[in-house]
Amino acid sequence: MAQSSKRIVRDEDICGGEPTIEGRRITVQRIYALVEGRNLPVEEVAQKFDIEIGDVNAALEYYESHPDVIEEFERRRSELEDRADQAGMKDIDEYRPRDG
């Protein structure tokens, strides 16, 4: 497991290597989407996931300081969504192989 900051990690066995909060399956992109996309307060997001406010701030900082990583995972997600759509599936979770 490669650690990118004190709270944000990447592990190919967790969320396909997408940056997450250490010890949780909460992605940096999810945190960013809630705070920046839906304008939820940092405190509310922390409470929603039962994580520290510092974890939310670390995710936001990671998102801003690693645009190449974020862009790569956005590209991967888009490709998966396209393949799932072409296969007639409702969403990418149907298309992804299950952990097992």
Backbone as a ProteinNet text record, in pm:
[ID]
protein_1_A
[PRIMARY]
MAQSSKRIVRDEDICGGEPTIEGRRITVQRIYALVEGRNLPVEEVAQKFDIEIGDVNAALEYYESHPDVIEEFERRRSELEDRADQAGMKDIDEYRPRDG
[TERTIARY]
85	0	88.6	65.2	141.9	65.8	133	68.7	105.1	4.8	28.4	27.3	-40.1	-36.5	-68.5	-72.3	-92.2	-229.3	-327	-462.2	-518	-456.2	-505.8	-413.2	-470.8	-392.7	-448.1	-364.1	-405.2	-363.7	-458	-434	-516.3	-451.1	-521.6	-632.9	-625.9	-728.3	-847.9	-838.9	-948	-990	-1113.8	-1169.8	-1082.4	-1020.8	-940.6	-820.8	-773.1	-656.7	-690.7	-819.6	-861.6	-824.9	-779.2	-741.3	-859.6	-834.7	-938.4	-886.9	-980	-945.2	-887.6	-773.9	-707.6	-802.2	-810.1	-893.1	-1040.7	-1078.3	-1218.8	-1228.6	-1344.3	-1368.9	-1441	-1393.3	-1451.1	-1350.8	-1389.6	-1294	-1281.2	-1165.7	-1138.6	-1240.6	-1271.3	-1367.6	-1505.5	-1544.8	-1676.2	-1680.5	-1575	-1567.9	-1575.9	-1495.7	-1493	-1631.4	-1696.5	-1828.3	-1930.6	-1922.3	-2017.2	-1990	-1862.6	-1828.4	-1836.5	-1772.4	-1766.9	-1885.6	-1928.3	-2038.2	-2175.5	-2196.1	-2327.2	-2326.1	-2209.5	-2194.1	-2229.1	-2199.6	-2220.9	-2104.9	-2131.6	-2023.2	-1930.5	-1803.8	-1702.7	-1747.3	-1801.2	-1844.8	-1955.8	-2047.4	-2157.6	-2107	-2013.2	-1955.8	-1879.9	-1804.3	-1731.2	-1828.8	-1936.8	-2036.3	-2105.2	-2137.2	-2205.8	-2127.1	-1993.6	-1909.7	-1840.9	-1868.7	-1806.5	-1653.5	-1604	-1461	-1426.3	-1298.9	-1252.8	-1263.8	-1283.3	-1284.4	-1151.3	-1042.4	-911	-904.2	-979.8	-984	-1050.5	-1158.2	-1227.7	-1135.1	-1070.2	-977.8	-860.9	-811.4	-701.4	-747	-870.1	-923.7	-936.1	-984.5	-998.2	-861.8	-766.3	-630.6	-569.5	-589	-537.3	-598.4	-729.2	-797.8	-736.1	-713.1	-658.4	-511.8	-435.6	-290.9	-247.2	-339.5	-307.7	-403.6	-410.1	-507.4	-484.5	-359.5	-331.2	-392.4	-385.4	-443	-594.8	-652.6	-798.1	-848.2	-780	-818.3	-813.2	-711.9	-699.1	-818.2	-857.3	-969.8	-1102.3	-1116.3	-1237.1	-1246.5	-1132.5	-1128.4	-1166.6	-1109.5	-1141.4	-1289.9	-1345.9	-1487.8	-1574.4	-1538.7	-1613.8	-1609.2	-1492.3	-1480.1	-1564.7	-1563.2	-1645.7	-1793.7	-1834	-1974	-2014.3	-1925.8	-1954.2	-1968.7	-1877.1	-1884	-2009.4	-2044	-2164.3	-2288.1	-2291.9	-2404.4	-2415.7	-2303.8	-2303.2	-2345.5	-2318.7	-2357.5	-2501.3	-2569.2	-2709	-2728.2	-2628.6	-2636.5	-2676.3	-2739.5	-2788.8	-2676.6	-2572.5	-2461.6	-2334.1	-2223.3	-2093.7	-2076.6	-2151.4	-2138.1	-2182.4	-2275.5	-2314.4	-2204	-2127.3	-2024.6	-1894.7	-1861.2	-1736.4	-1737	-1621.7	-1612.3	-1619.8	-1686.6	-1700.2	-1572.1	-1542.9	-1428.1	-1455.9	-1352.6	-1389.5	-1288.6
-117.6	0	122.6	210.3	334.1	444.1	515	623.8	755.7	835.4	960.6	1080.6	1072.1	1172.5	1099.1	1169.1	1096.8	1032.8	1078.5	1025.4	966.6	993.9	947	837.4	725.3	610.8	558.3	481.7	412.9	267.9	177.7	34.3	-31	-104.4	-166.8	-260.7	-311.2	-401.7	-328	-196.2	-116.4	-13.2	-22.3	71.7	82.7	-27.1	-30.5	61.6	96.8	184.6	332.1	362	502.4	557.5	681.7	738.8	738.4	688.5	678.7	731.7	751.7	783	655.2	665.3	548	470.8	341	253.9	254.9	327.8	338	322.2	287	276.2	402.1	516.5	645.5	713.8	736.4	791.3	942.9	989.2	1132.7	1199.3	1136.6	1194.5	1207.6	1111	1117.5	1235.3	1251.1	1363.1	1495.5	1506.8	1629.5	1658.5	1556.9	1575.7	1626.7	1579.2	1623.4	1766.1	1797.3	1930.3	2035.4	2009.5	2109	2100.4	1980.2	1963.5	1988.8	1942.2	1958.8	2067.1	2129.3	2239.3	2201	2075.7	2035.7	2085.4	2128.1	2171	2054.6	2085.8	1985.1	1906.5	1976.3	1911.7	1809.6	1842.5	1751.8	1625.7	1643	1527.9	1439.1	1499.3	1422.3	1342.3	1406	1337.8	1225.9	1251.8	1153	1022.3	1033.2	914.5	872.8	944.6	917.3	919.9	1029.5	1051	1187.7	1212.6	1339.8	1449.4	1571.5	1686.1	1692.6	1657.3	1654.9	1557.8	1447.5	1351.5	1413.6	1486.7	1553.9	1658.1	1736.4	1838	1774.9	1661.5	1592.6	1543.9	1494.3	1449.1	1565.8	1678.7	1796.3	1846.1	1845.2	1887.6	1792.7	1662.5	1563.7	1586	1604.6	1625.2	1742.7	1850.7	1971.5	1957.2	1881.1	1874.5	1756.4	1669.2	1553.6	1543.7	1647	1645	1531.1	1489.2	1379.2	1248.1	1221.3	1098.9	1104.4	1215.3	1230.5	1215.4	1278.4	1269.8	1125.1	1050.9	910.4	828.1	847	769.4	815.8	942.4	988.9	925.8	914.3	850.9	703.3	635.2	492.2	472.5	557.9	546.3	568	666.1	694.4	574.7	513.5	395.5	280.3	258.2	152.7	180.1	305.4	341.2	315.5	349.5	324.2	174.7	94.1	-51.2	-110.6	-63.8	-113	-77.9	44.2	88.1	2.6	-22.6	-104.3	-248.4	-294	-429.7	-435.8	-320.5	-316.8	-319.8	-277.6	-278.6	-141	-139.9	-14.7	75.4	16.1	97	14.8	79.1	11.8	-94.8	-88.2	-190.7	-328	-330.9	-457.1	-509.9	-418.5	-456.5	-500.6	-436.3	-466.1	-606.6	-674.2	-804.9	-787.5	-876.7	-871.6	-917.7	-858.8	-904.3	-1048.3	-1126.3	-1257.9	-1354.7
0	0	0	-92.7	-100.2	-29	59.3	131.4	67.1	31.7	-38.3	54.6	164.2	268.5	397	507.9	632.6	645.6	568.1	580.1	451.8	341.9	212.3	161.7	123.2	77.4	-54.1	-121.6	-244	-230.9	-253.4	-243.7	-354.1	-442.6	-555.4	-509.8	-386.7	-335.6	-275.8	-266.2	-209.8	-313.8	-356.8	-455.4	-579.8	-618.7	-740.9	-740.5	-622.2	-612.7	-608.5	-613.3	-605.8	-467.6	-458.7	-328.8	-231.6	-110.4	-7.9	125.5	217.5	355.5	416.3	480.4	537.9	630.2	608.1	690.9	655.4	552.3	511.3	360.5	312.9	168.7	119.2	163.6	126.3	34.7	-88.5	-184.8	-172.9	-213.7	-220.4	-311.7	-423.8	-517.8	-454.8	-374	-306.9	-210.8	-131.8	-38.3	-114.7	-219.6	-299	-358.6	-411.2	-472.7	-370.8	-248.7	-146.6	-101.4	-78.6	-28.1	-137.9	-249.1	-356.2	-451.6	-481.3	-576.6	-517	-393.8	-329.8	-222.9	-204.7	-108.8	34.7	71.9	210.5	295.5	417.6	505.8	540	557.3	592.3	715.7	813.6	938.1	912.5	823.3	791.2	720.9	630.3	559.9	658.3	746.9	848.7	934.4	975.6	1058.1	980.6	855.1	770.1	763.1	752.9	738.5	869	977.5	1106.3	1095	1036.2	1022.2	1080	1095	1148	1041	1086.4	994.8	920.4	989.1	925.4	809.3	816.8	706.6	584.1	608.1	498	435.4	519	468	393.2	442.3	373.1	235.6	227.1	97.9	0.5	48.8	-37.3	-83	7	-28.2	-130.9	-111	-204.9	-343.1	-347.3	-474.9	-551.3	-481.7	-544.2	-583.6	-505.7	-529.7	-616.4	-655.4	-739.5	-858.1	-940.4	-1051.2	-1149	-1166.6	-1259.7	-1211.3	-1082.2	-1025.2	-1036	-998.4	-1003.6	-1147	-1239.6	-1380.9	-1430.9	-1390.3	-1430.9	-1381.6	-1255.8	-1203.9	-1260.7	-1294	-1362.8	-1501.4	-1569.6	-1701.9	-1689.6	-1591.1	-1570.2	-1542.5	-1455.4	-1421.4	-1546.1	-1626	-1748.9	-1843.3	-1857.7	-1943.5	-1891.3	-1758.6	-1699.9	-1721.8	-1705.1	-1727.4	-1871.9	-1966.6	-2107.6	-2134.9	-2079	-2100.6	-2037.3	-1917	-1850.1	-1932.1	-1984.9	-2066.6	-2192.3	-2257.3	-2378.9	-2349.9	-2227.1	-2189.4	-2138	-2136.6	-2094.9	-1944.6	-1871.2	-1725.1	-1674.3	-1557.6	-1500.4	-1451.4	-1393.7	-1343.1	-1341.5	-1311.4	-1319.4	-1212.6	-1102.7	-999.9	-1051	-1146.2	-1208.2	-1298.2	-1355.6	-1452.5	-1384	-1272.9	-1204.4	-1149.5	-1160.5	-1096.5	-945.8	-881	-735.2	-668.2	-550.2	-470.8	-431.3	-435	-397.7	-380.2
[MASK]
++++++++++++++++++++++++++++++++++++++++++++++++++++++++++++++++++++++++++++++++++++++++++++++++++++

